[in-house]
Amino acid sequence: MPDNYRTMSPNYTQRNNPTNPERACNVSAVCSALRAAGYQLPPGPTSQDDENFMRFIRGSKECLLLTEKLNRDWKTLDTSEEVPPEQCHAVLDFAANQWLGKHIACTIQKSSAQMMMNHMDNGGTCFASGKFPTTNGHYVAIVDYYKPAGAFNPDYWIIKDPWGDCNTGYKSHYGNNVQLKWADYLHWMRKADEEMKMMHFIARTI
């Protein structure tokens, strides 16, 4: 496994999130991706960075206005299908940029594995959602990869999983630097027969 500051950074578990642990994978994954890219996270009312990010999103007028617009566009506003702010992809990017006070997060709708590897080679990280064992729409941070010389695709991605080790069906709650095999990435994180994947990119700190 590669040994660098991205893999040596902390993994944030959603399990100790006091607000909504079962729905906190998004904020926990973003915090893991930010720390792995070298950012120090802003202080907040609690000792947990990912809980502070959750509260920041839910307390931000701008984030709530963007969420309202998205739900209106999706025709989910005022229905049981309304998506909360921390679960909206666009809100997560916007909130991370607002929280850190700089433009460091963006979404690429059609990202290839090569784009991700190039980004990580330059010190950046990624986060994304997928249909993982026991859960759908689950977010993880992707911080590195291993690819043998001459190979086109990585053997595996190195992820920080807020819920635990996906390879154990989450029987293990330890999700730091989990090896996500290429075949499992295709099965869990990409739609069938689609070459590209919607991916959040976090720029490295300067």
N, C-alpha and C positions, 0 to 999 in steps of 0.2 A: 504494500500500500504506500502511495506517496506520502512523504512526511514534510509538511510545510505549515505555514501559519494558518491556512484555511482549514486543514484537518485538525490542527491543534486548538482551534477556537471552540468555545462551548456550544453544546447543543441545548436548546431550550425545550423542556418538556411541557406539554399542554396540561398534563395531568394535575399539576398543582395550581392551575389558574383558578382564582376564587370566583371570577365572574361567571364563566361558562366553560368548564374544562373540556366537555365533549365537543365544543364548537370553537376551540381556540387554536386549532392546528395552524390556521392561517397566520395569526400574529406571531405565534411561536416560530414558525418557519421563516417568516420575514426577519425576525430578530436574529436567528441563527445565520441567515444569509448575510445580513448586515455586519455582524461581528466577524464572520469568516472573510469578508471583504476588507476588514481592517477598521471598521467604524466603532467609536465609542458611543454608546447610546445615551440620550438625554436623561437626566434624573427625573423622577416623578414622585407621586404620592406613596408608592409602595416600593419595596425592595426588589420586585420582580420586573425586569425590563419588558417582558411580553405582556404582563398585566398593565403596565404603564402605557404601552402602545395601544392596547385594547381601549383603555379609558380615553386616550387621546383621540382615537377615531370616533368613539361614541360621543365625545364632548365637543367635537369640531363642527362648527356651523357649516363650513365649506364642505367637509366630508358628508354631512347629512344632506346638504343640498344636492351634491352630486349623486348620492344614493337615491334620493327622491326622483331625480331626473332619469336615472337608469331604470328604476322600477316602473316609472311612467312609460318609458320607451318599451319596456318588456311587457307592459300591461299587467304587472303584478301588484301595482300600488293598491293598498287597501284590500288586499286579498290574503288568503292563508299562504299564498306562494310568495309573498313579499320577501325579498332578499335583504338581510341585515347588512349594515355598511361594511363590517370587517370581512364579509364573505364575497364582496364584489371585487373582481380583479382590478378594475380601473381605480377603485377607491384605495386599494392597498398600495398601488404605485403612488398615487397622489398623496396619501397620508404619510408614506415613508419619506417622500420629498419634503413635505411640510414639517414633519417631525424633526428631521435633521437640518432643515433650512438650506438645502441644496438639491439640485436635480441629479439624483444618482440612480433612480429606479425607473424602468420603462418596460413595456410589454412588446414583444415581437410576436405577431400573430402566427407567422410561419417560420419557425426556427428549425434549422437542421442540427444534427449532432456536431457537425464540423464547426458551425457557428458557436455552439456552446463550448467546445473544446478550445477554440481560438480565444474566446472571452476569458476562460479560466486560465489559459496560458498567460494572459495579460493581467492576471490578479483579480478578476471579477468572479462573481458567483451568480447563481440562479435560484429561483424557486418556482414551483409549479404544482398543480393539482392533478390527481388521477384517481382511478378506481383501484384502490389497494385492497388487500385481503381484509375482510370484515367491515370495510367502510368505503363509501364513494365520495368523491369531491374532497379527498384528503390532500393537504398541502405538505410538501417536504422541501427542504433546502438542498440544492445540488452544489457541492463545493469543489469537487475534483473528479478525476477519472483515471483509469489505468488502461493503456492501449499498447499492446506489443508493437515493436518496430515492424513496419510494413503493413499493419492491419488498417482497414478503412474505418471501422467503428470500434469504440472502446469495448474491452471485455466487460467492464462494469463502471458505473458511476459511483462516487462516494457521496452518500446523502446523510443529512441530519434529519431524523424522523421524530417529530414531536410526540408520537404515540408509542414508539418503541421500535423493535426490530421486525420489519415487515416479513423478513425471511422465516421467522418463527410463527407467522400468523398472529403476531403481537403477544405471544406467550411471554416473551422477554420484553420488559419495559425499557430496556437500554437501547436508545436509538442513535447513539453517537457514532458517526463514521461507518454506517451500514453499507455493505457492498450490494448495490442494486445491479444485478446482471443485465446485460443488454437485452436478452430475451424477455426478462421480466419487465424491463422498461417499456419495450414495445407492447407488451400485453397489458400492463397496468396504467401506463401514462400516455399512450397515444391511441387514437381511434384506429380501428382496423383499416388496413390498406392505405393509410395516410402517411406520407413520408415525413411531413413537417408536424411540429408540435407548438402550440401556443406556450410561450415561455416568458417569465419575468427575468430581466437581467438587472443585476446590481453592479454598478461600476466600482472598481477598486478605489480605496481611499488614496488621496495624493499626499 
